[in-house]
Amino acid sequence: MKKWLFLLLVALGMTACKPKTPEIAWQEPTRTSTTEPTLEPPPTARPTRQMAGETPTAVPTIWPKSTTQTAVPGAIARSHIEYITTEIGARPAGSAAEMQAADYIQTVLRDIGYTVEQQPFTKIGWVGEDEIETRIASANVLATKTGESEEMIVIGAHYDSVDTALGADDNASGVGVLLELAETFYDTPTRYTLRFVAFGAEEVGPLGSAAYVEQLSAIERENTIAMINLDSVMAGDRLYVYSGEGRETAVRDWALDWATHNGFNLQTIQHVNLDDEDGYPTADYGAFQDAGIPFAYFEATNWTLGKRDGYTQVERSYGNNGAIIHTVYDRLDYLDEVFPGRVDERLNAVVSIVKAIVSSWGTA
């Protein structure tokens, strides 16, 4: 059989298969850290302009814009994901490519009309499979939209990636949603003040969110009533929102109720433990939780698969034994080919739900 015919049959077979999504049957899972091996690119993945380790290209003078009023929710986010992953590529913490991504985010926010601040920091991170302690220099990118109240909602997403992946899901997806929301709300009156924060160096810490919370003034900390964390929101079988328990569930429970009444399949895991095996937070919500700030953490995965720890995002026949993040499968073209329509569906849902939270939560 000719090589081209064999590859065509493989591609068609992958496209035709979709993962099953069994019902949730797990209540108190614990997240543990895993290390993914470097793999060869999947046969359905087309080459992109840049892979890990290459020199980043220059920030464009014209970034991919859409008309906010007419765009389907999620379309603007997707345009940013495409640019970040194909023009910048892998963005390891402390690298030139990570700084290129920070400059891109700053350029987009300034073009929208925001006054933008870069918040540099240097912290010790844990790098590589052996988690070697390394001093990392990075920066957060901040933009604030003043609301009717000084009470503030922080919308955050990290923009770095591991060095072996283009990081479309983890976490260009969160950054794309953040930038779309920033554009959406720029000219829209809001009850709460909104602060959009793109965190650096999450994959080795998370360091950026810790630096941000450390630099909050006492008044800013008191006025921050919620943090919305956007991390890996488009690849997994199901869309989840997590939070603390007790009095910290207000945003989570409101989002679940709104999603149910508006046709979005949003789920949660109560009493979820998102820490790694050493007891450290695995995402940017952690610094806010430690500071007593309620969080709502959006992620797409599947807690019913594998070890039921949230790291197996899809059926094991896809990605690297069911994992997309931290592998060479974390790219838009692969996700589009093996899960047709999923990326757009997830982005639409997350943008719509977070937009509703900002517009309506706490106003009744």
Secondary structure, 3 states (H helix, E strand, C coil): CCHHHHHHHHHHHHHHCCCCCCCCCCCCCECCCCCCCCCCCCCCCCCCCCCCCCCCCCCCCCCCCCCCCCCCCCHHHHHHHHHHHHHHCCCCCCCHHHHHHHHHHHHHHHHHCCCEEEEEEEEEEEECCCCEEEEEEEEEEEEEECCCCCCEEEEEEECCCCCCCCCHHHHHHHHHHHHHHHHHHCCCCCCCEEEEEEECCCCCCCCHHHHHHHCCCHHHHHHEEEEEEECCCCCCCEEEEECCCHHHCHHHHHHHHHHHHCCCCEECCCCCECECCCCCECCCHHHHHHCCCCEEEEEEECCCCCCCCCCCCCCCCCCECCECCCCCCCCHHHHHHHCCCHHHHHHHHHHHHHHHHHHHCCCC
